[in-house]
Amino acid sequence: MRLRYYILTGKRFETIEDKLTMRQIVALRFASDEELVTLIEKTTKENLSPKTIKENIKNWTADNKRV
């Protein structure tokens, strides 16, 4: 997620990472690149639950590179 966020924004994910729970980050990883940044911003502002995050994802992306 850190690399992906950096590639999309040019900013470090660590600056906002402490505003998110691990469960929120796990839910966010399924968002497409087009909606990830907006969804992260919405999650930090509204403290969305993982379930709500998943409901807001319109274009799901598989996590095939999970270690």
DSSP file (Angstrom, degrees, kcal/mol; ACC not computed):
  #  RESIDUE AA STRUCTURE BP1 BP2  ACC     N-H-->O    O-->H-N    N-H-->O    O-->H-N    TCO  KAPPA ALPHA  PHI   PSI    X-CA   Y-CA   Z-CA
    1    1 A M     >        0   0    0      0, 0.0     4,-2.8     0, 0.0     5,-0.2   0.000 360.0 360.0 360.0 -37.4    0.0    0.0    0.0
    2    2 A R  H  >  +     0   0    0      2,-0.2     4,-2.1     1,-0.2    11,-0.3   0.940 360.0  42.0 -61.8 -46.2    2.9    2.4    0.8
    3    3 A L  H  > S+     0   0    0      2,-0.2     4,-2.7     1,-0.2     5,-0.2   0.928 114.9  50.7 -66.4 -44.7    4.4    2.0   -2.7
    4    4 A R  H  > S+     0   0    0      1,-0.2     4,-2.1     2,-0.2    -2,-0.2   0.920 111.0  48.0 -60.5 -45.2    1.0    2.1   -4.4
    5    5 A Y  H  X S+     0   0    0     -4,-2.8     4,-2.4     1,-0.2     6,-0.5   0.908 112.2  50.1 -62.4 -41.8    0.0    5.3   -2.7
    6    6 A Y  H  X S+     0   0    0     -4,-2.1     4,-2.6    -5,-0.2    -2,-0.2   0.912 109.9  50.0 -63.1 -42.8    3.4    6.9   -3.5
    7    7 A I  H  < S+     0   0    0     -4,-2.7    -1,-0.2     1,-0.2    -2,-0.2   0.892 116.0  42.8 -62.3 -39.8    3.1    5.9   -7.2
    8    8 A L  H  < S+     0   0    0     -4,-2.1    -2,-0.2    -5,-0.2    -1,-0.2   0.823 133.2  16.1 -76.9 -32.1   -0.4    7.4   -7.3
    9    9 A T  H  < S-     0   0    0     -4,-2.4    -3,-0.2     2,-0.3    -2,-0.2   0.663  86.4-126.5-117.7 -22.3    0.2   10.6   -5.4
   10   10 A G  S  < S+     0   0    0     -4,-2.6     2,-0.3    -5,-0.5    -4,-0.2   0.566  78.2 109.1  78.8   7.8    4.0   11.2   -5.1
   11   11 A K  S    S-     0   0    0     -6,-0.5    -1,-0.3    -5,-0.1     2,-0.3  -0.809  77.3-101.3-116.6 157.6    3.4   11.4   -1.3
   12   12 A R    >   -     0   0    0     -2,-0.3     3,-1.0     1,-0.1     4,-0.3  -0.614  17.2-147.8 -80.3 133.3    4.4    9.1    1.5
   13   13 A F  T >> S+     0   0    0     -2,-0.3     3,-1.7   -11,-0.3     4,-1.6   0.773  91.6  75.3 -68.0 -27.6    1.7    6.9    2.9
   14   14 A E  H 3> S+     0   0    0      1,-0.3     4,-0.6     2,-0.2    -1,-0.2   0.755  83.3  66.8 -58.9 -25.0    3.3    7.0    6.3
   15   15 A T  H <4 S+     0   0    0     -3,-1.0    -1,-0.3     1,-0.2    -2,-0.2   0.763 117.6  22.6 -70.0 -23.3    2.0   10.6    6.8
   16   16 A I  H X4 S+     0   0    0     -3,-1.7     3,-1.9    -4,-0.3     4,-0.3   0.469  98.4  93.6-116.5  -6.5   -1.6    9.4    6.9
   17   17 A E  H >< S+     0   0    0     -4,-1.6     3,-1.6     1,-0.3    -3,-0.1   0.832  79.4  59.9 -59.3 -35.4   -1.1    5.7    7.9
   18   18 A D  T 3< S+     0   0    0     -4,-0.6    -1,-0.3     1,-0.3    -2,-0.1   0.602  97.5  61.7 -71.9  -9.3   -1.5    6.5   11.6
   19   19 A K  T <  S+     0   0    0     -3,-1.9     2,-0.3     2,-0.1    -1,-0.3   0.489  99.9  66.9 -89.5  -5.0   -5.1    7.8   10.9
   20   20 A L  S <  S-     0   0    0     -3,-1.6     2,-0.2    -4,-0.3    24,-0.0  -0.885  76.9-130.9-118.8 146.4   -6.1    4.4    9.5
   21   21 A T     >  -     0   0    0     -2,-0.3     4,-2.2     1,-0.1     5,-0.2  -0.502  30.7-110.8 -85.0 164.0   -6.6    1.0   11.3
   22   22 A M  H  > S+     0   0    0      1,-0.2     4,-2.5     2,-0.2     5,-0.2   0.889 120.3  54.5 -61.9 -37.8   -5.0   -2.1    9.8
   23   23 A R  H  > S+     0   0    0      1,-0.2     4,-1.9     2,-0.2    -1,-0.2   0.873 107.6  49.6 -65.3 -36.4   -8.5   -3.4    9.0
   24   24 A Q  H  > S+     0   0    0      2,-0.2     4,-2.4     1,-0.2    -1,-0.2   0.917 110.9  49.5 -66.6 -42.6   -9.3   -0.2    7.0
   25   25 A I  H  X S+     0   0    0     -4,-2.2     4,-1.4     1,-0.2    -2,-0.2   0.907 109.6  51.7 -62.7 -41.9   -6.0   -0.5    5.1
   26   26 A V  H  < S+     0   0    0     -4,-2.5     4,-0.3     1,-0.2     3,-0.3   0.908 111.7  46.8 -61.9 -41.7   -6.8   -4.1    4.3
   27   27 A A  H >< S+     0   0    0     -4,-1.9     3,-1.2     1,-0.2    -2,-0.2   0.882 109.2  55.3 -66.8 -38.1  -10.2   -3.1    2.9
   28   28 A L  H >< S+     0   0    0     -4,-2.4     3,-2.0     1,-0.2    -1,-0.2   0.769  89.3  74.9 -67.4 -26.3   -8.7   -0.2    0.9
   29   29 A R  T 3< S+     0   0    0     -4,-1.4    -1,-0.2     1,-0.3    -2,-0.2   0.699  89.0  60.8 -64.0 -16.7   -6.3   -2.5   -0.9
   30   30 A F  T <  S+     0   0    0     -3,-1.2    31,-2.6    -4,-0.3    -1,-0.3   0.529  82.1 103.9 -86.7  -6.2   -9.1   -3.8   -3.1
   31   31 A A  B <  S-A   60   0A   0     -3,-2.0    29,-0.1    29,-0.2     5,-0.1  -0.476  78.2-110.8 -75.2 146.2  -10.0   -0.4   -4.5
   32   32 A S    >>  -     0   0    0     27,-0.8     4,-1.5    -2,-0.1     3,-0.9  -0.289  29.9-107.2 -68.5 161.6   -8.9    0.4   -8.1
   33   33 A D  H 3> S+     0   0    0      1,-0.2     4,-0.6     2,-0.2     3,-0.1   0.853 118.6  60.2 -58.0 -35.5   -6.2    3.0   -8.6
   34   34 A E  H 34 S+     0   0    0      1,-0.2    -1,-0.2     2,-0.1     4,-0.2   0.801 117.6  27.7 -65.7 -29.8   -8.8    5.4   -9.9
   35   35 A E  H <> S+     0   0    0     -3,-0.9     4,-2.2    24,-0.2    -1,-0.2   0.504  97.1  89.5-110.9  -5.2  -10.7    5.4   -6.6
   36   36 A L  H  X S+     0   0    0     -4,-1.5     4,-2.5     2,-0.2     5,-0.2   0.939  88.7  45.0 -61.9 -52.1   -8.1    4.6   -4.0
   37   37 A V  H  X S+     0   0    0     -4,-0.6     4,-2.4     1,-0.2    -1,-0.2   0.919 115.6  47.4 -62.4 -44.9   -6.9    8.1   -3.2
   38   38 A T  H  > S+     0   0    0     -4,-0.2     4,-2.3     1,-0.2    -1,-0.2   0.903 113.1  49.1 -62.0 -41.2  -10.4    9.5   -2.9
   39   39 A L  H  X S+     0   0    0     -4,-2.2     4,-2.3     2,-0.2    -2,-0.2   0.857 109.2  52.1 -69.1 -35.5  -11.5    6.6   -0.8
   40   40 A I  H  X S+     0   0    0     -4,-2.5     4,-2.5     2,-0.2     5,-0.2   0.936 110.7  48.3 -63.3 -45.8   -8.5    7.0    1.5
   41   41 A E  H  X S+     0   0    0     -4,-2.4     4,-1.9     1,-0.2    -2,-0.2   0.915 113.0  47.5 -61.0 -43.8   -9.3   10.7    2.0
   42   42 A K  H  X S+     0   0    0     -4,-2.3     4,-2.7     1,-0.2     5,-0.2   0.892 111.2  51.8 -64.1 -40.0  -13.0    9.8    2.7
   43   43 A T  H  X>S+     0   0    0     -4,-2.3     4,-1.6     1,-0.2     5,-0.6   0.906 110.7  46.9 -65.1 -42.2  -12.0    7.1    5.1
   44   44 A T  H  <5S+     0   0    0     -4,-2.5    -1,-0.2     2,-0.2    -2,-0.2   0.859 117.4  43.4 -69.7 -34.1   -9.7    9.4    7.1
   45   45 A K  H  <5S+     0   0    0     -4,-1.9    -2,-0.2    -5,-0.2    -1,-0.2   0.888 128.3  26.3 -76.4 -40.1  -12.3   12.2    7.2
   46   46 A E  H  <5S-     0   0    0     -4,-2.7    -2,-0.2    -5,-0.2    -3,-0.2   0.415  96.9-127.5-107.1   0.0  -15.3   10.0    8.1
   47   47 A N  T  <5 -     0   0    0     -4,-1.6    -3,-0.2    -5,-0.2    -4,-0.2   0.940  35.9-159.3  50.4  54.8  -13.6    7.1    9.8
   48   48 A L      < -     0   0    0     -5,-0.6    -1,-0.1    -6,-0.2    -5,-0.0  -0.317  12.6-119.9 -64.7 143.3  -15.3    4.6    7.5
   49   49 A S     >  -     0   0    0      1,-0.1     4,-2.6   -22,-0.0     5,-0.2  -0.423  27.1-108.5 -75.6 159.2  -15.6    1.0    8.7
   50   50 A P  H  > S+     0   0    0      0, 0.0     4,-2.4     0, 0.0     5,-0.2   0.883 121.8  53.1 -56.0 -38.2  -14.0   -1.7    6.6
   51   51 A K  H  > S+     0   0    0      2,-0.2     4,-1.9     1,-0.2     5,-0.1   0.920 109.9  47.0 -63.3 -43.8  -17.4   -2.9    5.6
   52   52 A T  H  > S+     0   0    0      2,-0.2     4,-1.5     1,-0.2    -1,-0.2   0.880 109.5  54.4 -66.4 -38.1  -18.4    0.6    4.4
   53   53 A I  H >X S+     0   0    0     -4,-2.6     4,-0.8     1,-0.2     3,-0.6   0.952 109.4  47.5 -58.5 -49.4  -15.1    0.9    2.5
   54   54 A K  H >< S+     0   0    0     -4,-2.4     3,-0.7     1,-0.2    -1,-0.2   0.862 109.0  54.0 -62.4 -35.8  -15.8   -2.3    0.7
   55   55 A E  H 3< S+     0   0    0     -4,-1.9    -1,-0.2     1,-0.2    -2,-0.2   0.789 106.7  53.3 -67.7 -26.8  -19.4   -1.1   -0.1
   56   56 A N  H << S+     0   0    0     -4,-1.5     2,-0.5    -3,-0.6    -1,-0.2   0.598  83.9 102.5 -84.0 -12.1  -17.9    2.1   -1.6
   57   57 A I    <<  +     0   0    0     -4,-0.8     3,-0.2    -3,-0.7   -26,-0.0  -0.607  42.1 175.3 -76.6 122.9  -15.6    0.3   -4.0
   58   58 A K  S    S+     0   0    0     -2,-0.5     2,-0.6     1,-0.3    -1,-0.2   0.806  72.8  40.0 -95.9 -36.0  -17.0    0.3   -7.5
   59   59 A N  S    S-     0   0    0    -27,-0.1   -27,-0.8     2,-0.0    -1,-0.3  -0.879  81.6-151.6-119.9  98.4  -14.1   -1.3   -9.4
   60   60 A W  B     -A   31   0A   0     -2,-0.6     2,-0.4    -3,-0.2   -29,-0.2  -0.418   5.8-159.1 -71.8 141.5  -12.6   -4.2   -7.4
   61   61 A T        -     0   0    0    -31,-2.6     2,-0.1    -2,-0.1    -2,-0.0  -0.986  18.4-124.9-121.0 128.6   -8.9   -5.0   -7.9
   62   62 A A        -     0   0    0     -2,-0.4     2,-1.0     1,-0.1     3,-0.2  -0.404  12.7-134.6 -69.7 147.7   -7.6   -8.4   -6.9
   63   63 A D    >   +     0   0    0      1,-0.2     3,-0.6    -2,-0.1    -1,-0.1  -0.708  43.8 152.8-103.0  79.4   -4.7   -8.6   -4.5
   64   64 A N  T 3   +     0   0    0     -2,-1.0    -1,-0.2     1,-0.2    -2,-0.0   0.543  64.3  60.3 -85.8  -8.8   -2.5  -11.1   -6.3
   65   65 A K  T 3  S+     0   0    0     -3,-0.2    -1,-0.2     2,-0.0     2,-0.1   0.127  70.6 138.2-107.6  20.8    0.8   -9.9   -5.0
   66   66 A R    <         0   0    0     -3,-0.6    -3,-0.0     1,-0.1     0, 0.0  -0.416 360.0 360.0 -68.6 139.0    0.1  -10.4   -1.3
   67   67 A V              0   0    0     -2,-0.1    -1,-0.1     0, 0.0    -3,-0.0   0.402 360.0 360.0-100.3 360.0    3.0  -11.9    0.7
